[in-house]
Amino acid sequence: MQAAQSRVTSKGQVVIPKRIRVKYGIHPSTSIRWIEKEGGILMVPDSEDPIKAARGMLSGSGILKAYLQEKKREKERENKRAGYGKKIRTR
């Protein structure tokens, strides 16, 4: 992740660096949401498509891997309860 810096004008305006505008599809008249967080401010461009807006939000968080591992453990517990996986002796 690359850092970018801007200054606030006397009118309270901030210039969003071109690299960021292009990456996030920010164009003139794009609505921006400002979200106060502990220790900072999150600036999120509104999108007409909420699915596209959410894309990549959890990238690198490991949440998908953790979810898939939990689903695997859950399936193993269900199989164990149902008696699957037990070896049957044959004569």
Secondary structure, 3 states (H helix, E strand, C coil): CCCCCCCECCCCCECCCHHHHHHHCCCCCCCEEEEEECCEEEEEECCCCHHHHHCCCCCCCCHHHHHHHHHHHHHHHHHHHHCCCCCCCCC
